[in-house]
Amino acid sequence: PHDWPVTTQKRALVANKLVGSYRFGVKKISPSSESGRLRALSSYQILDTPREREFDDLVYLACEACDAPVGLIVFIDRERCWVKAAIGTRRRKSSRSESLCSVPLHSGKLVVIPDLEGDESAGQVEGKWYPTNARFYAGMPLVAPGDYVIGVISIFDFTPKHLTSEQERQLDIIARQVVSVLELRRLSLARRRELTARGSLSRVSLKEMEVLQNLIDRLPDLIYLKDTAGRYVMDNLAHRYFLGTNRSEDVIGKTVDDFSPSSLAGKYRSDDAAIMGSGEAVYARVEPVTDPAGVMHHISTTKIPLSDTGGAVEGLMC
């Protein structure tokens, strides 16, 4: 694997016309915005955690989509950039001030630098936090609810190149999937803490359930929980709207048979049973779905089995 130099500092030329007016250490995030961004990041309890397969899978998909040898999922703390998952490097953190990850953090959108040494008129950046001899960089921000950029998917290659519009679209989808996994992970952690403290979800107060419902209702992704019988036990507004209703009572207690053609419903039941039977999550799998008008769509789904404190699977979250 290619890695960063540890003791030496080199100058990196960053193309002025590609990055715009941005210079490392010049453009600032306002204190109030930075405070909210750090709170959003902290809420996920992701920093300094061990490797997790779902993030490893997503960084692999990002490298495959961009046909690149090096990829990282990076979360940006107050002073550092911390790597949750990586391919092609062993580096796990660096100073925020010297990292290319700061570029998409400040821009809030995809940054593509086809050739890191392509413009000698560009400003120079002391130090470099990217692989030795890297020439290409792409950084897609990870945007949490509230429009807070909490991290970046970074892609590097050792030859200058461009991304196609389809590659850019795929990178955007994967970035949104990372945030969706974070949200599902946060809900799962909260639920496990509640189970540990109280022994059963049935003892969670109505107020606490309302808070959880309000949280997932604000997310644009389709989210639901099912029990082992395939019955919906919770979902969010986005999921209900897709099913053609805005009332939870129209969904809770029902199954896919009530909303999907029999051919698709059978597939969903089989897939869900396999996930709950194996205890293994499925990430970023494209599934066919139909809306109330009968129009077929293909959406990227992540399904995670839910277990009680004894390890017994009691449902799944999507």
Salt bridges, closest charged atoms under 4 A:
ASP3 OD2 - ARG90 NE 3.77
GLU34 OE1 - ARG37 NE 2.89
GLU34 OE2 - ARG96 NH1 2.73
ASP48 OD2 - ARG80 NH2 2.81
GLU52 OE2 - LYS84 NZ 2.76
GLU52 OE2 - ARG185 NE 3.07
ASP56 OD2 - ARG51 NH2 2.92
ASP57 OD2 - ARG53 NE 3.66
ASP77 OD2 - ARG80 NE 3.43
ASP115 OD2 - ARG135 NH2 2.78
GLU126 OE2 - ARG11 NH1 3.06
ASP157 OD2 - LYS161 NZ 2.86
GLU166 OE2 - ARG169 NH2 2.99
ASP172 OD2 - ARG176 NE 3.27
GLU183 OE1 - ARG186 NH2 2.89
GLU194 OE2 - ARG198 NE 2.37
GLU208 OE2 - ARG198 NH2 3.21
ASP217 OD1 - ARG240 NH2 3.69
ASP227 OD2 - ARG231 NE 2.94
ASP235 OD2 - HIS239 ND1 2.85
ASP235 OD1 - ARG240 NH1 2.74
GLU249 OE2 - ARG247 NH1 3.67
ASP250 OD1 - ARG247 NH2 2.74
ASP257 OD1 - ARG269 NH1 2.46
ASP271 OD2 - LYS267 NZ 2.74
ASP271 OD2 - ARG285 NH2 3.87
ASP272 OD2 - LYS226 NZ 2.84
ASP272 OD1 - LYS303 NZ 2.89
GLU280 OE1 - ARG53 NH1 3.12
GLU287 OE2 - ARG285 NH2 3.26
GLU287 OE2 - LYS303 NZ 3.43
ASP291 OD2 - HIS297 NE2 2.92
GLU314 OE2 - ARG191 NH2 2.70
